Amino acid sequence: MRRKGIITMAAALVIAGSPPASASDPRPTAPGLLLPGTFTGDLPAASGTGVRHQLDLWPDQFFQFRRT
């Protein structure tokens, strides 16, 4: 459940600053967002130990999401 929230939040950050796509480049961009970028954080787990989440955003419109 939290994974969807983190991915949704990251997508919202990228899309929120996007100007309308031009005909020559249909991919959305986010002015001011320096890519590649990495976002990390720990979320509490039921066992008491935290779960580390890491989201990597790449300039070629790909991402990688890891939990450890």
HTML snippet that shows the backbone in 3Dmol.js (N, CA, C, O; Angstrom):
<script src="https://3Dmol.org/build/3Dmol-min.js"></script>
<div id="view" style="width:600px;height:400px;position:relative"></div>
<script>
const pdb = `
ATOM      1  N   MET A   1       0.827  -1.191   0.000  1.00  0.00           N
ATOM      2  CA  MET A   1       0.000   0.000   0.000  1.00  0.00           C
ATOM      3  C   MET A   1       0.873   1.256   0.000  1.00  0.00           C
ATOM      4  O   MET A   1       0.596   2.203  -0.736  1.00  0.00           O
ATOM      5  N   ARG A   2       1.917   1.268   0.815  1.00  0.00           N
ATOM      6  CA  ARG A   2       2.803   2.425   0.884  1.00  0.00           C
ATOM      7  C   ARG A   2       3.593   2.601  -0.411  1.00  0.00           C
ATOM      8  O   ARG A   2       3.922   3.722  -0.801  1.00  0.00           O
ATOM      9  N   ARG A   3       3.891   1.489  -1.069  1.00  0.00           N
ATOM     10  CA  ARG A   3       4.654   1.549  -2.310  1.00  0.00           C
ATOM     11  C   ARG A   3       3.902   2.359  -3.356  1.00  0.00           C
ATOM     12  O   ARG A   3       4.489   3.192  -4.046  1.00  0.00           O
ATOM     13  N   LYS A   4       2.608   2.113  -3.468  1.00  0.00           N
ATOM     14  CA  LYS A   4       1.808   2.857  -4.428  1.00  0.00           C
ATOM     15  C   LYS A   4       1.799   4.339  -4.082  1.00  0.00           C
ATOM     16  O   LYS A   4       1.819   5.192  -4.970  1.00  0.00           O
ATOM     17  N   GLY A   5       1.767   4.640  -2.795  1.00  0.00           N
ATOM     18  CA  GLY A   5       1.767   6.040  -2.366  1.00  0.00           C
ATOM     19  C   GLY A   5       3.054   6.758  -2.723  1.00  0.00           C
ATOM     20  O   GLY A   5       3.032   7.910  -3.156  1.00  0.00           O
ATOM     21  N   ILE A   6       4.185   6.071  -2.538  1.00  0.00           N
ATOM     22  CA  ILE A   6       5.471   6.681  -2.854  1.00  0.00           C
ATOM     23  C   ILE A   6       5.616   6.877  -4.356  1.00  0.00           C
ATOM     24  O   ILE A   6       6.090   7.921  -4.803  1.00  0.00           O
ATOM     25  N   ILE A   7       5.212   5.880  -5.137  1.00  0.00           N
ATOM     26  CA  ILE A   7       5.307   6.000  -6.590  1.00  0.00           C
ATOM     27  C   ILE A   7       4.373   7.092  -7.088  1.00  0.00           C
ATOM     28  O   ILE A   7       4.740   7.867  -7.971  1.00  0.00           O
ATOM     29  N   THR A   8       3.174   7.160  -6.531  1.00  0.00           N
ATOM     30  CA  THR A   8       2.223   8.198  -6.920  1.00  0.00           C
ATOM     31  C   THR A   8       2.762   9.578  -6.577  1.00  0.00           C
ATOM     32  O   THR A   8       2.626  10.513  -7.366  1.00  0.00           O
ATOM     33  N   MET A   9       3.379   9.711  -5.393  1.00  0.00           N
ATOM     34  CA  MET A   9       3.936  10.987  -4.979  1.00  0.00           C
ATOM     35  C   MET A   9       5.071  11.413  -5.915  1.00  0.00           C
ATOM     36  O   MET A   9       5.151  12.577  -6.307  1.00  0.00           O
ATOM     37  N   ALA A  10       5.939  10.479  -6.268  1.00  0.00           N
ATOM     38  CA  ALA A  10       7.053  10.802  -7.167  1.00  0.00           C
ATOM     39  C   ALA A  10       6.531  11.207  -8.544  1.00  0.00           C
ATOM     40  O   ALA A  10       7.026  12.162  -9.144  1.00  0.00           O
ATOM     41  N   ALA A  11       5.536  10.483  -9.039  1.00  0.00           N
ATOM     42  CA  ALA A  11       4.962  10.814 -10.343  1.00  0.00           C
ATOM     43  C   ALA A  11       4.295  12.191 -10.301  1.00  0.00           C
ATOM     44  O   ALA A  11       4.390  12.957 -11.259  1.00  0.00           O
ATOM     45  N   ALA A  12       3.635  12.498  -9.215  1.00  0.00           N
ATOM     46  CA  ALA A  12       2.987  13.809  -9.085  1.00  0.00           C
ATOM     47  C   ALA A  12       4.012  14.929  -9.080  1.00  0.00           C
ATOM     48  O   ALA A  12       3.776  15.987  -9.664  1.00  0.00           O
ATOM     49  N   LEU A  13       5.167  14.708  -8.415  1.00  0.00           N
ATOM     50  CA  LEU A  13       6.224  15.714  -8.406  1.00  0.00           C
ATOM     51  C   LEU A  13       6.770  15.966  -9.803  1.00  0.00           C
ATOM     52  O   LEU A  13       7.046  17.107 -10.172  1.00  0.00           O
ATOM     53  N   VAL A  14       6.923  14.914 -10.566  1.00  0.00           N
ATOM     54  CA  VAL A  14       7.455  15.048 -11.917  1.00  0.00           C
ATOM     55  C   VAL A  14       6.443  15.722 -12.835  1.00  0.00           C
ATOM     56  O   VAL A  14       6.807  16.596 -13.622  1.00  0.00           O
ATOM     57  N   ILE A  15       5.178  15.323 -12.741  1.00  0.00           N
ATOM     58  CA  ILE A  15       4.152  15.838 -13.645  1.00  0.00           C
ATOM     59  C   ILE A  15       3.697  17.242 -13.262  1.00  0.00           C
ATOM     60  O   ILE A  15       3.339  18.027 -14.139  1.00  0.00           O
ATOM     61  N   ALA A  16       3.703  17.574 -11.976  1.00  0.00           N
ATOM     62  CA  ALA A  16       3.182  18.866 -11.516  1.00  0.00           C
ATOM     63  C   ALA A  16       3.913  20.047 -12.142  1.00  0.00           C
ATOM     64  O   ALA A  16       3.296  21.067 -12.448  1.00  0.00           O
ATOM     65  N   GLY A  17       5.200  19.919 -12.331  1.00  0.00           N
ATOM     66  CA  GLY A  17       5.959  21.018 -12.896  1.00  0.00           C
ATOM     67  C   GLY A  17       6.101  20.948 -14.398  1.00  0.00           C
ATOM     68  O   GLY A  17       6.874  21.711 -14.978  1.00  0.00           O
ATOM     69  N   SER A  18       5.382  20.063 -15.036  1.00  0.00           N
ATOM     70  CA  SER A  18       5.547  19.853 -16.469  1.00  0.00           C
ATOM     71  C   SER A  18       4.763  20.869 -17.283  1.00  0.00           C
ATOM     72  O   SER A  18       3.577  21.086 -17.034  1.00  0.00           O
ATOM     73  N   PRO A  19       5.418  21.490 -18.253  1.00  0.00           N
ATOM     74  CA  PRO A  19       4.680  22.324 -19.192  1.00  0.00           C
ATOM     75  C   PRO A  19       3.973  21.421 -20.198  1.00  0.00           C
ATOM     76  O   PRO A  19       4.282  20.232 -20.268  1.00  0.00           O
ATOM     77  N   PRO A  20       3.048  21.944 -20.964  1.00  0.00           N
ATOM     78  CA  PRO A  20       2.407  21.113 -21.977  1.00  0.00           C
ATOM     79  C   PRO A  20       3.452  20.537 -22.931  1.00  0.00           C
ATOM     80  O   PRO A  20       4.405  21.218 -23.309  1.00  0.00           O
ATOM     81  N   ALA A  21       3.263  19.296 -23.307  1.00  0.00           N
ATOM     82  CA  ALA A  21       4.213  18.636 -24.206  1.00  0.00           C
ATOM     83  C   ALA A  21       4.120  19.258 -25.594  1.00  0.00           C
ATOM     84  O   ALA A  21       3.034  19.592 -26.066  1.00  0.00           O
ATOM     85  N   SER A  22       5.264  19.406 -26.235  1.00  0.00           N
ATOM     86  CA  SER A  22       5.271  19.937 -27.592  1.00  0.00           C
ATOM     87  C   SER A  22       5.114  18.785 -28.586  1.00  0.00           C
ATOM     88  O   SER A  22       5.258  17.617 -28.224  1.00  0.00           O
ATOM     89  N   ALA A  23       4.826  19.117 -29.801  1.00  0.00           N
ATOM     90  CA  ALA A  23       4.633  18.095 -30.826  1.00  0.00           C
ATOM     91  C   ALA A  23       5.936  17.368 -31.134  1.00  0.00           C
ATOM     92  O   ALA A  23       5.919  16.192 -31.497  1.00  0.00           O
ATOM     93  N   SER A  24       7.073  18.063 -30.992  1.00  0.00           N
ATOM     94  CA  SER A  24       8.343  17.429 -31.319  1.00  0.00           C
ATOM     95  C   SER A  24       8.831  16.497 -30.219  1.00  0.00           C
ATOM     96  O   SER A  24       9.553  15.544 -30.512  1.00  0.00           O
ATOM     97  N   ASP A  25       8.464  16.736 -28.965  1.00  0.00           N
ATOM     98  CA  ASP A  25       8.887  15.884 -27.849  1.00  0.00           C
ATOM     99  C   ASP A  25       7.675  15.606 -26.964  1.00  0.00           C
ATOM    100  O   ASP A  25       7.342  16.434 -26.116  1.00  0.00           O
ATOM    101  N   PRO A  26       7.007  14.466 -27.136  1.00  0.00           N
ATOM    102  CA  PRO A  26       5.782  14.180 -26.386  1.00  0.00           C
ATOM    103  C   PRO A  26       6.023  13.814 -24.925  1.00  0.00           C
ATOM    104  O   PRO A  26       5.060  13.699 -24.166  1.00  0.00           O
ATOM    105  N   ARG A  27       7.281  13.625 -24.499  1.00  0.00           N
ATOM    106  CA  ARG A  27       7.534  13.249 -23.107  1.00  0.00           C
ATOM    107  C   ARG A  27       7.418  14.465 -22.194  1.00  0.00           C
ATOM    108  O   ARG A  27       7.913  15.537 -22.542  1.00  0.00           O
ATOM    109  N   PRO A  28       6.777  14.323 -21.038  1.00  0.00           N
ATOM    110  CA  PRO A  28       6.684  15.442 -20.103  1.00  0.00           C
ATOM    111  C   PRO A  28       8.043  15.734 -19.486  1.00  0.00           C
ATOM    112  O   PRO A  28       8.873  14.838 -19.334  1.00  0.00           O
ATOM    113  N   THR A  29       8.261  16.984 -19.137  1.00  0.00           N
ATOM    114  CA  THR A  29       9.487  17.378 -18.455  1.00  0.00           C
ATOM    115  C   THR A  29       9.123  18.093 -17.173  1.00  0.00           C
ATOM    116  O   THR A  29       7.991  18.542 -16.997  1.00  0.00           O
ATOM    117  N   ALA A  30      10.087  18.194 -16.284  1.00  0.00           N
ATOM    118  CA  ALA A  30       9.868  18.883 -15.016  1.00  0.00           C
ATOM    119  C   ALA A  30      10.957  19.935 -14.848  1.00  0.00           C
ATOM    120  O   ALA A  30      12.068  19.606 -14.434  1.00  0.00           O
ATOM    121  N   PRO A  31      10.659  21.197 -15.162  1.00  0.00           N
ATOM    122  CA  PRO A  31      11.666  22.242 -15.023  1.00  0.00           C
ATOM    123  C   PRO A  31      12.155  22.330 -13.578  1.00  0.00           C
ATOM    124  O   PRO A  31      11.362  22.273 -12.638  1.00  0.00           O
ATOM    125  N   GLY A  32      13.447  22.467 -13.417  1.00  0.00           N
ATOM    126  CA  GLY A  32      14.021  22.585 -12.085  1.00  0.00           C
ATOM    127  C   GLY A  32      14.342  21.262 -11.428  1.00  0.00           C
ATOM    128  O   GLY A  32      14.991  21.244 -10.382  1.00  0.00           O
ATOM    129  N   LEU A  33      13.910  20.152 -12.005  1.00  0.00           N
ATOM    130  CA  LEU A  33      14.207  18.837 -11.444  1.00  0.00           C
ATOM    131  C   LEU A  33      15.483  18.324 -12.085  1.00  0.00           C
ATOM    132  O   LEU A  33      15.523  18.061 -13.287  1.00  0.00           O
ATOM    133  N   LEU A  34      16.528  18.183 -11.278  1.00  0.00           N
ATOM    134  CA  LEU A  34      17.810  17.716 -11.791  1.00  0.00           C
ATOM    135  C   LEU A  34      17.833  16.203 -11.777  1.00  0.00           C
ATOM    136  O   LEU A  34      17.695  15.578 -10.725  1.00  0.00           O
ATOM    137  N   LEU A  35      18.007  15.624 -12.939  1.00  0.00           N
ATOM    138  CA  LEU A  35      18.037  14.174 -13.056  1.00  0.00           C
ATOM    139  C   LEU A  35      19.423  13.741 -13.495  1.00  0.00           C
ATOM    140  O   LEU A  35      20.053  14.471 -14.262  1.00  0.00           O
ATOM    141  N   PRO A  36      19.922  12.634 -13.071  1.00  0.00           N
ATOM    142  CA  PRO A  36      19.247  11.642 -12.239  1.00  0.00           C
ATOM    143  C   PRO A  36      19.098  12.138 -10.804  1.00  0.00           C
ATOM    144  O   PRO A  36      19.876  12.968 -10.334  1.00  0.00           O
ATOM    145  N   GLY A  37      18.092  11.617 -10.124  1.00  0.00           N
ATOM    146  CA  GLY A  37      17.826  11.973  -8.740  1.00  0.00           C
ATOM    147  C   GLY A  37      17.475  10.748  -7.928  1.00  0.00           C
ATOM    148  O   GLY A  37      16.901   9.791  -8.448  1.00  0.00           O
ATOM    149  N   THR A  38      17.823  10.779  -6.646  1.00  0.00           N
ATOM    150  CA  THR A  38      17.539   9.665  -5.749  1.00  0.00           C
ATOM    151  C   THR A  38      16.824  10.184  -4.516  1.00  0.00           C
ATOM    152  O   THR A  38      17.242  11.178  -3.923  1.00  0.00           O
ATOM    153  N   PHE A  39      15.757   9.519  -4.133  1.00  0.00           N
ATOM    154  CA  PHE A  39      14.998   9.845  -2.940  1.00  0.00           C
ATOM    155  C   PHE A  39      14.995   8.618  -2.042  1.00  0.00           C
ATOM    156  O   PHE A  39      14.650   7.525  -2.493  1.00  0.00           O
ATOM    157  N   THR A  40      15.373   8.781  -0.780  1.00  0.00           N
ATOM    158  CA  THR A  40      15.406   7.658   0.156  1.00  0.00           C
ATOM    159  C   THR A  40      14.679   8.029   1.435  1.00  0.00           C
ATOM    160  O   THR A  40      14.562   9.204   1.785  1.00  0.00           O
ATOM    161  N   GLY A  41      14.194   7.010   2.123  1.00  0.00           N
ATOM    162  CA  GLY A  41      13.530   7.222   3.396  1.00  0.00           C
ATOM    163  C   GLY A  41      13.207   5.901   4.051  1.00  0.00           C
ATOM    164  O   GLY A  41      13.166   4.858   3.397  1.00  0.00           O
ATOM    165  N   ASP A  42      12.977   5.956   5.354  1.00  0.00           N
ATOM    166  CA  ASP A  42      12.608   4.773   6.120  1.00  0.00           C
ATOM    167  C   ASP A  42      11.166   4.911   6.578  1.00  0.00           C
ATOM    168  O   ASP A  42      10.759   5.947   7.105  1.00  0.00           O
ATOM    169  N   LEU A  43      10.401   3.842   6.368  1.00  0.00           N
ATOM    170  CA  LEU A  43       9.026   3.797   6.843  1.00  0.00           C
ATOM    171  C   LEU A  43       8.928   2.703   7.896  1.00  0.00           C
ATOM    172  O   LEU A  43       9.560   1.656   7.758  1.00  0.00           O
ATOM    173  N   PRO A  44       8.139   2.933   8.953  1.00  0.00           N
ATOM    174  CA  PRO A  44       8.014   1.917   9.995  1.00  0.00           C
ATOM    175  C   PRO A  44       7.329   0.657   9.471  1.00  0.00           C
ATOM    176  O   PRO A  44       6.501   0.713   8.561  1.00  0.00           O
ATOM    177  N   ALA A  45       7.691  -0.473  10.062  1.00  0.00           N
ATOM    178  CA  ALA A  45       7.096  -1.759   9.700  1.00  0.00           C
ATOM    179  C   ALA A  45       6.447  -2.364  10.937  1.00  0.00           C
ATOM    180  O   ALA A  45       6.724  -1.940  12.059  1.00  0.00           O
ATOM    181  N   ALA A  46       5.593  -3.343  10.735  1.00  0.00           N
ATOM    182  CA  ALA A  46       4.892  -3.986  11.842  1.00  0.00           C
ATOM    183  C   ALA A  46       5.861  -4.685  12.792  1.00  0.00           C
ATOM    184  O   ALA A  46       5.577  -4.806  13.984  1.00  0.00           O
ATOM    185  N   SER A  47       6.997  -5.143  12.280  1.00  0.00           N
ATOM    186  CA  SER A  47       7.965  -5.849  13.115  1.00  0.00           C
ATOM    187  C   SER A  47       8.756  -4.896  14.009  1.00  0.00           C
ATOM    188  O   SER A  47       9.494  -5.351  14.883  1.00  0.00           O
ATOM    189  N   GLY A  48       8.619  -3.604  13.813  1.00  0.00           N
ATOM    190  CA  GLY A  48       9.328  -2.632  14.631  1.00  0.00           C
ATOM    191  C   GLY A  48      10.550  -2.055  13.951  1.00  0.00           C
ATOM    192  O   GLY A  48      10.952  -0.933  14.261  1.00  0.00           O
ATOM    193  N   THR A  49      11.154  -2.792  13.029  1.00  0.00           N
ATOM    194  CA  THR A  49      12.289  -2.258  12.288  1.00  0.00           C
ATOM    195  C   THR A  49      11.775  -1.527  11.061  1.00  0.00           C
ATOM    196  O   THR A  49      10.742  -1.895  10.502  1.00  0.00           O
ATOM    197  N   GLY A  50      12.481  -0.510  10.647  1.00  0.00           N
ATOM    198  CA  GLY A  50      12.049   0.262   9.494  1.00  0.00           C
ATOM    199  C   GLY A  50      12.364  -0.421   8.182  1.00  0.00           C
ATOM    200  O   GLY A  50      13.244  -1.279   8.108  1.00  0.00           O
ATOM    201  N   VAL A  51      11.644  -0.036   7.156  1.00  0.00           N
ATOM    202  CA  VAL A  51      11.880  -0.528   5.810  1.00  0.00           C
ATOM    203  C   VAL A  51      12.414   0.640   4.997  1.00  0.00           C
ATOM    204  O   VAL A  51      11.745   1.665   4.865  1.00  0.00           O
ATOM    205  N   ARG A  52      13.612   0.492   4.452  1.00  0.00           N
ATOM    206  CA  ARG A  52      14.221   1.548   3.641  1.00  0.00           C
ATOM    207  C   ARG A  52      13.643   1.508   2.246  1.00  0.00           C
ATOM    208  O   ARG A  52      13.598   0.453   1.613  1.00  0.00           O
ATOM    209  N   HIS A  53      13.198   2.663   1.763  1.00  0.00           N
ATOM    210  CA  HIS A  53      12.684   2.812   0.403  1.00  0.00           C
ATOM    211  C   HIS A  53      13.641   3.724  -0.361  1.00  0.00           C
ATOM    212  O   HIS A  53      14.105   4.732   0.172  1.00  0.00           O
ATOM    213  N   GLN A  54      13.930   3.369  -1.592  1.00  0.00           N
ATOM    214  CA  GLN A  54      14.783   4.203  -2.433  1.00  0.00           C
ATOM    215  C   GLN A  54      14.167   4.289  -3.814  1.00  0.00           C
ATOM    216  O   GLN A  54      13.851   3.273  -4.432  1.00  0.00           O
ATOM    217  N   LEU A  55      14.000   5.517  -4.293  1.00  0.00           N
ATOM    218  CA  LEU A  55      13.455   5.767  -5.624  1.00  0.00           C
ATOM    219  C   LEU A  55      14.502   6.512  -6.425  1.00  0.00           C
ATOM    220  O   LEU A  55      14.913   7.611  -6.051  1.00  0.00           O
ATOM    221  N   ASP A  56      14.936   5.919  -7.530  1.00  0.00           N
ATOM    222  CA  ASP A  56      15.886   6.546  -8.434  1.00  0.00           C
ATOM    223  C   ASP A  56      15.133   6.994  -9.675  1.00  0.00           C
ATOM    224  O   ASP A  56      14.427   6.196 -10.291  1.00  0.00           O
ATOM    225  N   LEU A  57      15.274   8.266 -10.051  1.00  0.00           N
ATOM    226  CA  LEU A  57      14.663   8.806 -11.262  1.00  0.00           C
ATOM    227  C   LEU A  57      15.780   9.065 -12.263  1.00  0.00           C
ATOM    228  O   LEU A  57      16.763   9.735 -11.946  1.00  0.00           O
ATOM    229  N   TRP A  58      15.626   8.534 -13.473  1.00  0.00           N
ATOM    230  CA  TRP A  58      16.645   8.645 -14.513  1.00  0.00           C
ATOM    231  C   TRP A  58      16.191   9.619 -15.583  1.00  0.00           C
ATOM    232  O   TRP A  58      14.990   9.751 -15.815  1.00  0.00           O
ATOM    233  N   PRO A  59      17.116  10.306 -16.244  1.00  0.00           N
ATOM    234  CA  PRO A  59      16.743  11.316 -17.245  1.00  0.00           C
ATOM    235  C   PRO A  59      16.066  10.756 -18.495  1.00  0.00           C
ATOM    236  O   PRO A  59      15.464  11.516 -19.254  1.00  0.00           O
ATOM    237  N   ASP A  60      16.150   9.457 -18.725  1.00  0.00           N
ATOM    238  CA  ASP A  60      15.521   8.876 -19.919  1.00  0.00           C
ATOM    239  C   ASP A  60      14.107   8.370 -19.630  1.00  0.00           C
ATOM    240  O   ASP A  60      13.632   7.452 -20.298  1.00  0.00           O
ATOM    241  N   GLN A  61      13.430   8.964 -18.639  1.00  0.00           N
ATOM    242  CA  GLN A  61      12.044   8.680 -18.287  1.00  0.00           C
ATOM    243  C   GLN A  61      11.836   7.304 -17.653  1.00  0.00           C
ATOM    244  O   GLN A  61      10.742   6.747 -17.739  1.00  0.00           O
ATOM    245  N   PHE A  62      12.874   6.748 -17.016  1.00  0.00           N
ATOM    246  CA  PHE A  62      12.768   5.486 -16.302  1.00  0.00           C
ATOM    247  C   PHE A  62      12.975   5.725 -14.817  1.00  0.00           C
ATOM    248  O   PHE A  62      13.541   6.742 -14.417  1.00  0.00           O
ATOM    249  N   PHE A  63      12.515   4.781 -13.998  1.00  0.00           N
ATOM    250  CA  PHE A  63      12.737   4.855 -12.570  1.00  0.00           C
ATOM    251  C   PHE A  63      13.037   3.463 -12.034  1.00  0.00           C
ATOM    252  O   PHE A  63      12.749   2.453 -12.676  1.00  0.00           O
ATOM    253  N   GLN A  64      13.623   3.434 -10.836  1.00  0.00           N
ATOM    254  CA  GLN A  64      13.882   2.167 -10.147  1.00  0.00           C
ATOM    255  C   GLN A  64      13.454   2.371  -8.702  1.00  0.00           C
ATOM    256  O   GLN A  64      13.831   3.356  -8.067  1.00  0.00           O
ATOM    257  N   PHE A  65      12.672   1.443  -8.190  1.00  0.00           N
ATOM    258  CA  PHE A  65      12.173   1.517  -6.823  1.00  0.00           C
ATOM    259  C   PHE A  65      12.644   0.291  -6.064  1.00  0.00           C
ATOM    260  O   PHE A  65      12.436  -0.836  -6.512  1.00  0.00           O
ATOM    261  N   ARG A  66      13.290   0.505  -4.895  1.00  0.00           N
ATOM    262  CA  ARG A  66      13.808  -0.610  -4.095  1.00  0.00           C
ATOM    263  C   ARG A  66      13.351  -0.484  -2.646  1.00  0.00           C
ATOM    264  O   ARG A  66      13.248   0.614  -2.098  1.00  0.00           O
ATOM    265  N   ARG A  67      13.083  -1.629  -2.048  1.00  0.00           N
ATOM    266  CA  ARG A  67      12.785  -1.704  -0.618  1.00  0.00           C
ATOM    267  C   ARG A  67      13.732  -2.724   0.011  1.00  0.00           C
ATOM    268  O   ARG A  67      13.919  -3.818  -0.521  1.00  0.00           O
ATOM    269  N   THR A  68      14.325  -2.357   1.145  1.00  0.00           N
ATOM    270  CA  THR A  68      15.190  -3.288   1.861  1.00  0.00           C
ATOM    271  C   THR A  68      14.865  -3.247   3.337  1.00  0.00           C
ATOM    272  O   THR A  68      15.484  -3.962   4.125  1.00  0.00           O
TER     273      THR A  68
END
`;
const viewer = $3Dmol.createViewer("view");
viewer.addModel(pdb, "pdb");
viewer.setStyle({}, {cartoon: {color: "spectrum"}});
viewer.zoomTo();
viewer.render();
</script>
